[in-house]
C-alpha cells in the first residue's frame, strides 16, 4: 500500500502523470472517493502524462470515453449513473479487457459483482487542505506498478 497527500489539483494531476509512466499497457485501475474528490483529476493527469492534449471530462453521462494516445489505448469509465451492474455488459467491458488498454473506472462499486478485480485500487479522500490518495495492489501486475510508482515518487522527492 502507498499513501500520498496532494495539497493541490496540480499535485494530484502530477501524481496521475507519474502513474501513467509506470502503468503497464494493459491494466485495470479503480478510482473511488466521494463526489468531487478528484477521480477525474487523477485521470486527467494520467492521460496528460501519456501526452494527451485534449479536454478530459468525467464521462458521467456517456459512461465511457475512449482515448488513443500514440500507440496507447485508454478507457475512462464513470459508473456513477449505472442503474444495475449487469449494464456493464452493454458497455463492452469484456472486449476492452481483451485489448492492450488501460481502463480507469470511477465508481466501481456501482458495478460490484459484474466487474473483475482491479490491478490497482486508488482511494481518494478529502483531508484538510487537499486529498489523501491510497494506492493498493490487487494483482501481481498491480504490485509491480505500485513498486515502480513508489520508486518514481522517491526519485522526485529527492530532486
KOLKE-899425 format. One record per residue (C-alpha): residue in three letters; x, y, z. Coordinates in Angstrom, 2 decimals, decimal comma, padded with zeros to 5 digits, always signed. Example, Ala and Ser with C-alpha at 12.3 -4.5 7.8 and 13.67 -1.06 7.14 Angstrom:
@resn->ALA&px->+012,30&py->-004,50&pz->+007,80
@resn->SER&px->+013,67&py->-001,06&pz->+007,14
***
This chain:
@resn->UNK&px->+000,00&py->+000,00&pz->+000,00
@resn->UNK&px->+001,12&py->+003,54&pz->-000,75
@resn->UNK&px->-000,45&py->+006,62&pz->+000,87
@resn->UNK&px->+000,22&py->+010,08&pz->-000,56
@resn->UNK&px->-001,19&py->+013,52&pz->+000,10
@resn->UNK&px->-001,88&py->+016,06&pz->-002,62
@resn->UNK&px->-002,44&py->+019,61&pz->-001,46
@resn->UNK&px->-003,45&py->+020,99&pz->-004,86
@resn->UNK&px->-005,19&py->+019,90&pz->-008,04
@resn->UNK&px->-001,84&py->+020,24&pz->-009,83
@resn->UNK&px->-000,19&py->+017,85&pz->-007,37
@resn->UNK&px->-002,98&py->+015,35&pz->-007,92
@resn->UNK&px->-002,59&py->+015,63&pz->-011,71
@resn->UNK&px->+001,18&py->+015,19&pz->-011,33
@resn->UNK&px->+000,51&py->+012,02&pz->-009,36
@resn->UNK&px->-001,71&py->+010,75&pz->-012,20
@resn->UNK&px->+001,08&py->+011,56&pz->-014,67
@resn->UNK&px->+003,58&py->+009,63&pz->-012,54
@resn->UNK&px->+001,20&py->+006,66&pz->-012,51
@resn->UNK&px->+000,92&py->+006,80&pz->-016,31
@resn->UNK&px->+004,68&py->+006,44&pz->-016,62
@resn->UNK&px->+004,76&py->+003,17&pz->-014,67
@resn->UNK&px->+001,42&py->+001,56&pz->-015,56
@resn->UNK&px->+001,58&py->-001,40&pz->-017,92
@resn->UNK&px->-000,10&py->-001,01&pz->-021,31
@resn->UNK&px->-002,91&py->-003,30&pz->-020,13
@resn->UNK&px->-004,28&py->-002,79&pz->-016,64
@resn->UNK&px->-007,47&py->-002,14&pz->-014,72
@resn->UNK&px->-007,45&py->+000,72&pz->-012,21
@resn->UNK&px->-010,37&py->+001,51&pz->-009,90
@resn->UNK&px->-010,83&py->+005,04&pz->-008,56
@resn->UNK&px->-013,04&py->+005,51&pz->-005,52
@resn->UNK&px->-013,97&py->+008,57&pz->-003,50
@resn->UNK&px->-016,77&py->+010,97&pz->-002,76
@resn->UNK&px->-018,18&py->+013,32&pz->-005,38
@resn->UNK&px->-015,58&py->+015,96&pz->-006,17
@resn->UNK&px->-012,72&py->+014,06&pz->-004,52
@resn->UNK&px->-010,64&py->+014,18&pz->-007,70
@resn->UNK&px->-011,09&py->+010,90&pz->-009,53
@resn->UNK&px->-011,30&py->+012,70&pz->-012,88
@resn->UNK&px->-008,43&py->+014,99&pz->-011,87
@resn->UNK&px->-006,19&py->+011,97&pz->-011,34
@resn->UNK&px->-007,36&py->+010,53&pz->-014,67
@resn->UNK&px->-006,65&py->+013,86&pz->-016,42
@resn->UNK&px->-003,11&py->+013,75&pz->-015,06
@resn->UNK&px->-002,75&py->+010,14&pz->-016,19
@resn->UNK&px->-003,84&py->+010,99&pz->-019,75
@resn->UNK&px->-001,72&py->+014,16&pz->-019,86
@resn->UNK&px->+001,24&py->+012,08&pz->-018,68
@resn->UNK&px->+000,78&py->+009,93&pz->-021,78
@resn->UNK&px->+000,75&py->+013,05&pz->-023,97
@resn->UNK&px->-002,98&py->+013,66&pz->-024,42
@resn->UNK&px->-003,64&py->+017,34&pz->-025,15
@resn->UNK&px->-007,45&py->+017,48&pz->-025,44
@resn->UNK&px->-010,15&py->+018,06&pz->-022,87
@resn->UNK&px->-010,64&py->+015,42&pz->-020,17
@resn->UNK&px->-014,01&py->+015,43&pz->-018,51
@resn->UNK&px->-015,83&py->+012,89&pz->-016,43
@resn->UNK&px->-017,92&py->+010,59&pz->-018,62
@resn->UNK&px->-020,83&py->+010,79&pz->-016,18
@resn->UNK&px->-023,44&py->+010,87&pz->-018,94
@resn->UNK&px->-021,65&py->+008,92&pz->-021,67
@resn->UNK&px->-020,36&py->+006,35&pz->-019,14
@resn->UNK&px->-017,21&py->+005,78&pz->-021,20
@resn->UNK&px->-014,62&py->+007,87&pz->-023,02
@resn->UNK&px->-012,01&py->+006,14&pz->-025,18
@resn->UNK&px->-008,59&py->+007,70&pz->-025,78
@resn->UNK&px->-005,90&py->+006,78&pz->-028,30
@resn->UNK&px->-002,60&py->+008,38&pz->-027,40
@resn->UNK&px->+000,15&py->+007,34&pz->-029,76
@resn->UNK&px->+000,27&py->+003,56&pz->-029,52
@resn->UNK&px->-001,54&py->+003,52&pz->-026,16
@resn->UNK&px->-005,24&py->+002,98&pz->-025,71
@resn->UNK&px->-007,10&py->+004,07&pz->-022,56
@resn->UNK&px->-010,71&py->+003,91&pz->-021,48
@resn->UNK&px->-012,18&py->+006,16&pz->-018,80
@resn->UNK&px->-015,41&py->+004,80&pz->-017,31
@resn->UNK&px->-017,72&py->+006,54&pz->-014,86
@resn->UNK&px->-020,27&py->+004,12&pz->-013,44
@resn->UNK&px->-021,97&py->+006,63&pz->-011,11
@resn->UNK&px->-025,21&py->+006,59&pz->-013,11
@resn->UNK&px->-025,26&py->+002,82&pz->-013,63
@resn->UNK&px->-028,67&py->+001,54&pz->-012,52
@resn->UNK&px->-027,73&py->-002,14&pz->-012,49
@resn->UNK&px->-024,30&py->-003,85&pz->-012,54
@resn->UNK&px->-025,49&py->-006,01&pz->-015,45
@resn->UNK&px->-025,46&py->-002,87&pz->-017,64
@resn->UNK&px->-021,66&py->-003,19&pz->-017,74
@resn->UNK&px->-022,10&py->-005,90&pz->-020,37
@resn->UNK&px->-023,61&py->-003,30&pz->-022,73
@resn->UNK&px->-020,58&py->-001,05&pz->-022,35
@resn->UNK&px->-018,36&py->-003,67&pz->-023,97
@resn->UNK&px->-016,11&py->-004,09&pz->-020,95
@resn->UNK&px->-015,44&py->-007,73&pz->-021,77
@resn->UNK&px->-013,97&py->-006,66&pz->-025,13
@resn->UNK&px->-011,98&py->-003,82&pz->-023,54
@resn->UNK&px->-010,42&py->-006,25&pz->-021,09
@resn->UNK&px->-009,13&py->-008,33&pz->-024,03
@resn->UNK&px->-007,37&py->-005,30&pz->-025,51
@resn->UNK&px->-003,96&py->-003,96&pz->-024,67
@resn->UNK&px->-005,51&py->-000,99&pz->-022,85
@resn->UNK&px->-005,54&py->+000,85&pz->-019,55
@resn->UNK&px->-009,04&py->+001,00&pz->-018,09
@resn->UNK&px->-009,68&py->+003,63&pz->-015,40
@resn->UNK&px->-013,01&py->+003,09&pz->-013,63
@resn->UNK&px->-014,68&py->+005,70&pz->-011,44
@resn->UNK&px->-017,39&py->+004,46&pz->-009,05
@resn->UNK&px->-016,52&py->+000,75&pz->-009,45
@resn->UNK&px->-018,80&py->-000,05&pz->-006,51
@resn->UNK&px->-021,73&py->+000,57&pz->-008,87
@resn->UNK&px->-020,59&py->-002,44&pz->-010,88
@resn->UNK&px->-020,00&py->-004,74&pz->-007,92
@resn->UNK&px->-020,43&py->-008,35&pz->-008,91
@resn->UNK&px->-020,07&py->-007,65&pz->-012,65
@resn->UNK&px->-016,56&py->-006,17&pz->-012,63
@resn->UNK&px->-013,38&py->-008,22&pz->-012,36
@resn->UNK&px->-010,91&py->-007,37&pz->-009,59
@resn->UNK&px->-008,65&py->-004,42&pz->-010,43
@resn->UNK&px->-004,91&py->-004,47&pz->-010,75
@resn->UNK&px->-004,75&py->-001,29&pz->-008,70
@resn->UNK&px->-007,28&py->+000,31&pz->-006,34
@resn->UNK&px->-006,95&py->+004,06&pz->-005,75
@resn->UNK&px->-008,96&py->+005,56&pz->-002,89
@resn->UNK&px->-009,20&py->+009,34&pz->-002,74
@resn->UNK&px->-010,32&py->+011,03&pz->+000,47
@resn->UNK&px->-010,72&py->+014,62&pz->+001,46
@resn->UNK&px->-008,30&py->+015,84&pz->+004,07
@resn->UNK&px->-007,79&py->+019,33&pz->+005,40
@resn->UNK&px->-006,20&py->+021,39&pz->+002,65
@resn->UNK&px->-006,21&py->+018,69&pz->+000,00
@resn->UNK&px->-006,60&py->+015,00&pz->-000,65
@resn->UNK&px->-005,18&py->+011,74&pz->+000,61
@resn->UNK&px->-004,68&py->+009,05&pz->-002,04
@resn->UNK&px->-004,21&py->+005,42&pz->-001,10
@resn->UNK&px->-002,93&py->+003,00&pz->-003,74
@resn->UNK&px->-003,41&py->-000,73&pz->-003,15
@resn->UNK&px->-002,26&py->-003,54&pz->-005,42
@resn->UNK&px->-004,81&py->-006,27&pz->-006,04
@resn->UNK&px->-002,79&py->-008,38&pz->-008,54
@resn->UNK&px->+000,83&py->-009,14&pz->-009,33
@resn->UNK&px->+000,78&py->-006,54&pz->-012,11
@resn->UNK&px->-000,67&py->-004,05&pz->-009,64
@resn->UNK&px->+002,11&py->-004,82&pz->-007,13
@resn->UNK&px->+004,77&py->-004,20&pz->-009,82
@resn->UNK&px->+003,09&py->-000,94&pz->-010,79
@resn->UNK&px->+002,91&py->+000,16&pz->-007,17
@resn->UNK&px->+006,61&py->-000,55&pz->-006,60
@resn->UNK&px->+007,54&py->+001,38&pz->-009,73
@resn->UNK&px->+005,32&py->+004,29&pz->-008,65
@resn->UNK&px->+006,96&py->+004,30&pz->-005,23
@resn->UNK&px->+010,36&py->+004,47&pz->-006,93
@resn->UNK&px->+009,36&py->+007,33&pz->-009,23
@resn->UNK&px->+007,93&py->+009,32&pz->-006,33
@resn->UNK&px->+011,03&py->+008,74&pz->-004,19
@resn->UNK&px->+013,25&py->+009,98&pz->-007,01
@resn->UNK&px->+011,08&py->+013,05&pz->-007,41
@resn->UNK&px->+011,17&py->+013,74&pz->-003,66
@resn->UNK&px->+014,99&py->+013,63&pz->-003,70
@resn->UNK&px->+015,23&py->+016,09&pz->-006,61
***
